């Protein structure tokens, strides 16, 4: 099992960052509604969204933005 973050979409390819390295996967391997910034869990070519980690990352980013613009 590996954990990563969706970096970007390029046509039918999704680029996922895993431990500082990016890898390409077919866009069709993602669940519907997946978007850039979502945390994912990759298990044997099956990719699923890690909703808990995605929410945690979004909160951390929002907290940093709030600090920056105070």
Buried (B, 14 or more C-beta within 10 A) or exposed (E): EEEBBBBEBEEEEBBBBBEEEEBEBEEEBBEEEBEEEBBBBBEEEEBEBBEEBBEEBEEEEEEEEEEEEE
